[in-house]
Amino acid sequence: MESIRADDPMPADPAAVFGRRCVAFIIDFLILAAVGTTSLLASATWEDVADPQTAAQICQRYEDLGNNGCFNMERFVFVLEATSLVSIFLLVLAAALFNMVIIPAATGGSLGKIALGLRVVDESTFEDPGVLRHLLRWIVLVVDAFPWFILVPLTGLIFGLVTEGHRRIGDFAAKTLVVDKRYVGAPTLVPGVDDRASATMPIPGLWDPPAQRSPARLTYTTGVEPSAHDRGAPGEEEAPQAGVDAPAWDDARNTYIQWDYQLEAWMEWSEAEGRWIPISR
């Protein structure tokens, strides 16, 4: 599992990686194009000819025989049987399934996403969504690719640009996000995706760094629940710098919050995971 390092910057929106997603898509497309082109060249028959007229006659003969595709290149002809075309399509489809479903189920992302440091995660837990939801994302890519007469998945591109969390239709269907790999296993509230992301924004300055470091450096151990003896009972009114010297109760989030000087980020206590996790603005 990838973890967030102390020296890594913490952007407010972990899904703000749409530019890298586009580059990852291009890489995945080129991989499939390479598979298809290689299979096509390996399955086809090439014939050199003396002149364009001869090439036209050869292609006409193949067309009369049926079940063959002949492409006249004037100085040579390119012949491909219909059965070979079906085999090539199935091979490319299998390669797409392997790269978009099998590999992501094992690693969290396609080859393109892995190269760009991206992962597909559950929108709530930031864990791997599982093979079935990876499969659903891939199937719904047919909708994201509309209109189908152009190579760019225009519908998915528009959705990714204008929606909160930069989600295409496949992400909405599978309830997934594409985030930087550092966020895997570290749930972070994404504005527009989780309603709690802006729950405490009206509190002035709460999500800004503390005005000054506490004399006693704040420390806590991952997996150790906050001590009620040290922090006071939930619901008590906190000082302006609440959460700096000790965990502070946040009624809006219904959990404890605390400033982490190493990550330079606000953290919240996750009862479900039994550890501190970053929270977004």
C-alpha positions as CSV (number, residue, x, y, z in Angstrom):
1,M,0.0,0.0,0.0
2,E,1.3,3.5,-0.9
3,S,1.6,6.0,1.9
4,I,1.8,9.7,2.1
5,R,5.4,10.8,3.0
6,A,6.1,13.7,5.4
7,D,7.9,15.7,2.7
8,D,5.1,15.3,0.1
9,P,2.8,18.3,-0.6
10,M,-0.8,17.7,0.2
11,P,-3.1,19.2,-2.4
12,A,-6.6,20.1,-1.3
13,D,-8.2,17.9,-3.9
14,P,-6.6,14.4,-4.3
15,A,-8.5,13.9,-7.6
16,A,-7.0,17.0,-9.2
17,V,-4.9,14.8,-11.6
18,F,-6.9,15.1,-14.7
19,G,-4.0,16.2,-16.9
20,R,-2.0,13.1,-15.9
21,R,-5.2,11.0,-16.6
22,C,-5.2,12.2,-20.2
23,V,-1.6,11.3,-20.7
24,A,-2.3,7.9,-19.1
25,F,-5.1,7.3,-21.5
26,I,-2.8,8.1,-24.5
27,I,-0.3,5.6,-23.2
28,D,-3.0,2.9,-22.8
29,F,-4.3,3.7,-26.3
30,L,-0.9,3.4,-27.8
31,I,-0.4,0.0,-26.2
32,L,-3.6,-1.3,-27.7
33,A,-2.7,0.3,-31.1
34,A,0.7,-1.5,-31.0
35,V,-1.0,-4.8,-30.2
36,G,-3.5,-4.3,-33.1
37,T,-0.9,-3.1,-35.6
38,T,1.5,-6.0,-34.8
39,S,-1.3,-8.6,-35.2
40,L,-2.5,-7.0,-38.4
41,L,0.9,-7.1,-40.0
42,A,1.5,-10.6,-38.8
43,S,-1.8,-11.9,-40.2
44,A,-1.8,-10.1,-43.6
45,T,-0.4,-11.1,-47.0
46,W,1.8,-8.7,-48.9
47,E,2.3,-8.9,-52.7
48,D,4.6,-6.7,-54.7
49,V,3.3,-5.6,-58.1
50,A,4.8,-3.9,-61.2
51,D,2.2,-1.2,-61.6
52,P,-1.1,0.2,-60.2
53,Q,-3.1,-1.6,-62.9
54,T,-1.8,-5.0,-61.8
55,A,-2.6,-4.1,-58.2
56,A,-6.1,-3.2,-59.1
57,Q,-6.6,-6.5,-60.9
58,I,-5.2,-8.5,-58.0
59,C,-7.5,-6.8,-55.5
60,Q,-10.5,-7.4,-57.8
61,R,-9.7,-11.1,-58.0
62,Y,-9.6,-11.3,-54.2
63,E,-12.8,-9.4,-53.8
64,D,-14.5,-11.8,-56.3
65,L,-13.4,-14.7,-54.1
66,G,-15.1,-13.1,-51.1
67,N,-14.2,-13.1,-47.3
68,N,-11.0,-11.1,-48.0
69,G,-10.0,-7.5,-47.6
70,C,-7.6,-6.2,-50.2
71,F,-5.9,-2.8,-50.0
72,N,-4.4,-1.4,-53.2
73,M,-1.1,0.5,-52.4
74,E,-0.3,0.8,-56.1
75,R,3.1,-0.9,-55.9
76,F,2.0,-3.6,-53.6
77,V,-1.3,-5.0,-52.3
78,F,-2.2,-5.8,-48.7
79,V,-4.6,-8.8,-48.3
80,L,-6.3,-9.8,-45.1
81,E,-8.8,-12.6,-44.6
82,A,-12.1,-11.9,-42.8
83,T,-11.4,-14.6,-40.2
84,S,-8.0,-13.0,-39.4
85,L,-9.8,-9.6,-38.9
86,V,-12.1,-11.2,-36.3
87,S,-9.1,-12.8,-34.5
88,I,-7.3,-9.4,-34.4
89,F,-10.4,-7.7,-32.9
90,L,-10.7,-10.4,-30.2
91,L,-6.9,-10.1,-29.4
92,V,-7.2,-6.4,-29.0
93,L,-10.3,-6.8,-26.9
94,A,-8.5,-9.3,-24.7
95,A,-5.5,-6.9,-24.4
96,A,-7.8,-4.1,-23.4
97,L,-9.5,-6.3,-20.7
98,F,-6.1,-7.3,-19.3
99,N,-4.8,-3.7,-19.2
100,M,-8.0,-2.0,-18.0
101,V,-9.4,-4.7,-15.6
102,I,-7.0,-7.4,-14.7
103,I,-3.9,-5.3,-14.1
104,P,-5.9,-2.6,-12.2
105,A,-7.5,-5.2,-10.0
106,A,-4.0,-6.3,-9.0
107,T,-2.2,-3.0,-8.9
108,G,-4.9,-0.3,-8.8
109,G,-4.3,1.1,-12.2
110,S,-3.7,0.4,-15.9
111,L,-0.2,0.5,-17.3
112,G,-0.7,4.1,-18.3
113,K,-1.9,5.1,-14.8
114,I,0.9,3.2,-13.1
115,A,3.4,5.1,-15.3
116,L,1.9,8.4,-14.3
117,G,1.6,7.6,-10.6
118,L,-2.2,7.3,-10.5
119,R,-4.6,4.8,-9.0
120,V,-8.3,4.0,-9.2
121,V,-9.9,3.9,-5.7
122,D,-13.2,3.6,-4.0
123,E,-14.6,7.2,-3.6
124,S,-15.2,6.6,0.2
125,T,-12.5,4.3,1.5
126,F,-9.7,5.2,-1.1
127,E,-9.0,1.4,-1.2
128,D,-9.0,-0.7,-4.4
129,P,-12.6,-1.0,-5.6
130,G,-12.3,-4.6,-6.7
131,V,-12.3,-6.4,-10.0
132,L,-16.1,-6.1,-10.7
133,R,-16.1,-2.3,-10.4
134,H,-12.9,-2.1,-12.6
135,L,-14.9,-4.2,-15.1
136,L,-17.8,-1.8,-14.8
137,R,-15.6,1.2,-15.4
138,W,-14.2,-0.4,-18.5
139,I,-17.6,-1.4,-19.9
140,V,-19.0,2.1,-19.4
141,L,-16.1,3.4,-21.3
142,V,-18.3,2.7,-24.4
143,V,-20.5,5.6,-23.2
144,D,-17.6,7.8,-22.3
145,A,-16.2,7.3,-25.8
146,F,-19.3,8.8,-27.5
147,P,-19.3,9.9,-30.3
148,W,-17.5,6.8,-31.6
149,F,-16.3,8.2,-34.9
150,I,-13.4,10.1,-33.3
151,L,-10.5,8.6,-31.3
152,V,-10.9,11.0,-28.4
153,P,-13.5,9.8,-25.7
154,L,-15.2,13.2,-25.9
155,T,-18.0,12.5,-23.5
156,G,-15.6,11.3,-20.8
157,L,-13.3,14.2,-21.4
158,I,-16.1,16.7,-20.9
159,F,-17.3,15.0,-17.7
160,G,-13.8,14.8,-16.4
161,L,-13.3,18.6,-16.9
162,V,-16.6,19.8,-15.5
163,T,-17.5,17.4,-12.6
164,E,-16.4,17.5,-9.0
165,G,-13.7,14.9,-8.5
166,H,-13.0,14.9,-12.2
167,R,-15.1,11.8,-12.8
168,R,-16.1,10.4,-16.1
169,I,-19.4,8.4,-16.4
170,G,-17.6,5.2,-15.6
171,D,-16.4,6.6,-12.3
172,F,-20.0,7.7,-11.4
173,A,-21.3,4.2,-12.3
174,A,-18.6,2.4,-10.3
175,K,-18.3,5.0,-7.5
176,T,-14.6,5.4,-8.0
177,L,-12.0,8.2,-8.1
178,V,-8.7,8.5,-9.9
179,V,-6.1,9.9,-7.4
180,D,-2.4,10.2,-6.9
181,K,-1.0,6.9,-5.7
182,R,0.0,8.5,-2.3
183,Y,-3.7,8.7,-1.3
184,V,-4.3,4.9,-1.6
185,G,-5.6,3.8,1.8
186,A,-5.7,7.4,3.1
187,P,-9.3,8.6,2.7
188,T,-9.5,12.3,2.0
189,L,-12.7,14.3,1.7
190,V,-13.1,15.5,-1.9
191,P,-15.3,18.6,-2.4
192,G,-18.5,17.7,-4.4
193,V,-17.9,14.0,-3.8
194,D,-18.3,13.8,0.0
195,D,-20.8,16.2,1.6
196,R,-18.6,16.4,4.7
197,A,-15.8,18.0,2.7
198,S,-17.1,21.5,3.3
199,A,-18.9,20.9,6.6
200,T,-16.5,23.0,8.7
201,M,-15.5,25.6,6.2
202,P,-17.5,28.4,7.9
203,I,-15.2,28.2,11.0
204,P,-12.7,31.0,10.4
205,G,-9.1,29.9,10.0
206,L,-9.7,26.4,11.2
207,W,-8.2,24.7,8.2
208,D,-5.3,27.1,8.0
209,P,-1.9,26.2,9.6
210,P,-1.6,27.2,13.2
211,A,-0.4,30.8,13.8
212,Q,2.7,29.4,15.7
213,R,4.0,26.0,16.7
214,S,3.0,24.9,20.1
215,P,5.9,24.9,22.7
216,A,5.4,21.2,23.2
217,R,5.7,19.5,19.8
218,L,2.5,17.6,18.8
219,T,3.0,13.9,18.6
220,Y,0.7,10.9,18.3
221,T,1.0,7.3,17.3
222,T,-0.8,5.9,14.3
223,G,-3.5,3.4,15.4
224,V,-3.7,4.8,19.0
225,E,-7.1,6.3,19.8
226,P,-7.1,9.8,21.2
227,S,-7.2,9.9,25.0
228,A,-10.3,11.5,26.5
229,H,-8.3,12.3,29.6
230,D,-5.9,14.5,27.5
231,R,-8.4,16.2,25.2
232,G,-11.5,16.8,27.2
233,A,-15.0,15.5,26.5
234,P,-16.6,15.8,23.1
235,G,-18.6,18.9,22.4
236,E,-16.7,21.2,24.8
237,E,-15.9,24.6,23.4
238,E,-12.3,24.8,22.1
239,A,-9.8,27.6,21.9
240,P,-9.0,29.2,18.5
241,Q,-6.0,26.9,18.1
242,A,-8.0,23.8,19.1
243,G,-6.4,20.6,17.8
244,V,-2.8,22.0,17.9
245,D,-1.8,21.1,21.5
246,A,-4.1,18.1,21.7
247,P,-6.9,16.5,19.6
248,A,-10.1,18.6,19.5
249,W,-13.6,17.5,18.9
250,D,-15.3,18.7,15.7
251,D,-19.1,18.5,15.9
252,A,-19.5,18.9,12.1
253,R,-17.3,15.9,11.3
254,N,-18.4,14.0,14.4
255,T,-14.8,13.0,15.2
256,Y,-11.5,14.4,16.6
257,I,-9.2,16.6,14.6
258,Q,-5.5,17.5,15.1
259,W,-2.7,19.4,13.3
260,D,0.2,17.3,12.1
261,Y,3.4,19.3,11.9
262,Q,5.3,16.6,9.8
263,L,2.6,16.4,7.1
264,E,1.7,20.1,7.6
265,A,-2.0,19.1,7.3
266,W,-5.1,18.7,9.5
267,M,-5.9,15.1,10.4
268,E,-9.1,13.4,11.6
269,W,-9.5,10.3,13.7
270,S,-11.1,7.4,11.8
271,E,-13.0,5.0,14.0
272,A,-13.4,2.6,11.2
273,E,-9.7,2.3,10.5
274,G,-8.4,3.0,14.0
275,R,-5.9,5.6,12.8
276,W,-5.4,9.3,11.9
277,I,-6.1,10.2,8.3
278,P,-5.7,13.5,6.3
279,I,-8.7,15.7,5.8
280,S,-9.2,18.1,2.9
281,R,-10.3,21.7,2.9
